[in-house]
Amino acid sequence: MTNQEKHNELPPKTCTIDRLVTMPSDVQKVIDGKKTATRRNGRYADVGEIMELKGKRFIVDRVYSQSLGELTDEHAVQEGFSNVEEYKQSILSYHPGMPWLPQMRVWVHEFSPVQD
């Protein structure tokens, strides 16, 4: 386990879990099982925290820091895209004027459906 994954060594959250996945298309991807991670510029959730979307519950399994330059196509698939370039273009369309810098760090939040 890396330092970033140790719950007690993570920095304070910068937002709340209810803001983790908000775009309607992303919400649907999570519901459909096509999106299992979200990258944000801040930390929105703790490991073990529950996110609810359209009455379905998802548990946060991992939270860690990653640079944009470390992204692989596998990471893009976790985000619900085919490859890094498709993911990058989507993010840049949400944030016009934002630079895509390989050294820029984001917080990765990986989640899975709660088995009731």
MARTI-185682 format. One record per residue (C-alpha): residue in three letters; x, y, z. Coordinates in steps of 0.05 Angstrom, whole numbers, padded with zeros to 5 digits, always signed. Example, Ala and Ser with C-alpha at 12.3 -4.5 7.8 and 13.67 -1.06 7.14 Angstrom:
<sites>
Ala+00246-00090+00156
Ser+00273-00021+00143
</sites>
This chain:
<sites>
Met+00000+00000+00000
Thr+00027+00068-00018
Asn+00025+00128+00028
Gln-00030+00159-00014
Glu-00074+00099-00002
Lys-00068+00099+00074
His-00131+00133+00097
Asn-00098+00166+00157
Glu-00043+00197+00114
Leu-00088+00229+00062
Pro-00095+00304+00064
Pro-00163+00334+00084
Lys-00219+00329+00034
Thr-00229+00391-00009
Cys-00301+00375-00027
Thr-00357+00326-00009
Ile-00372+00259-00040
Asp-00439+00284-00068
Arg-00399+00327-00117
Leu-00354+00269-00140
Val-00396+00248-00201
Thr-00445+00301-00224
Met-00447+00303-00300
Pro-00510+00266-00323
Ser-00471+00226-00375
Asp-00420+00206-00323
Val-00475+00187-00273
Gln-00505+00141-00325
Lys-00437+00110-00340
Val-00429+00094-00266
Ile-00499+00064-00262
Asp-00485+00022-00325
Gly-00418-00003-00296
Lys-00378+00032-00350
Lys-00344+00082-00303
Thr-00308+00057-00241
Ala-00263+00117-00225
Thr-00264+00192-00225
Arg-00205+00239-00225
Arg-00211+00307-00192
Asn-00164+00364-00176
Gly-00181+00355-00103
Arg-00199+00299-00055
Tyr-00274+00288-00052
Ala-00281+00223-00013
Asp-00249+00176+00038
Val-00239+00102+00027
Gly-00302+00066+00051
Glu-00347+00126+00039
Ile-00413+00113+00002
Met-00436+00152-00059
Glu-00508+00148-00079
Leu-00530+00160-00152
Lys-00602+00151-00174
Gly-00617+00107-00114
Lys-00557+00062-00126
Arg-00499+00059-00077
Phe-00425+00056-00092
Ile-00367+00048-00043
Val-00301+00084-00051
Asp-00248+00029-00055
Arg-00184+00070-00066
Val-00162+00143-00065
Tyr-00093+00163-00089
Ser-00055+00217-00126
Gln-00033+00210-00198
Ser-00002+00255-00251
Leu-00037+00265-00318
Gly+00026+00239-00351
Glu+00017+00172-00315
Leu-00051+00160-00347
Thr-00058+00098-00390
Asp-00113+00073-00435
Glu-00133+00026-00378
His-00144+00087-00333
Ala-00185+00120-00388
Val-00229+00057-00391
Gln-00241+00063-00316
Glu-00266+00133-00331
Gly-00314+00107-00385
Phe-00273+00124-00446
Ser-00237+00083-00499
Asn-00168+00114-00491
Val-00129+00171-00459
Glu-00138+00218-00518
Glu-00214+00210-00516
Tyr-00214+00222-00440
Lys-00168+00283-00448
Gln-00212+00315-00501
Ser-00274+00304-00457
Ile-00241+00336-00397
Leu-00216+00395-00438
Ser-00286+00406-00466
Tyr-00313+00410-00394
His-00258+00460-00375
Pro-00244+00507-00433
Gly-00176+00539-00430
Met-00149+00488-00380
Pro-00080+00464-00399
Trp-00066+00389-00400
Leu+00001+00385-00365
Pro+00034+00317-00355
Gln+00061+00338-00287
Met-00007+00362-00263
Arg-00031+00318-00205
Val-00103+00295-00194
Trp-00137+00253-00142
Val-00163+00186-00166
His-00226+00159-00132
Glu-00240+00086-00151
Phe-00308+00057-00132
Ser-00352-00004-00140
Pro-00426-00021-00130
Val-00447-00036-00058
Gln-00471-00108-00055
Asp-00536-00105-00016
</sites>
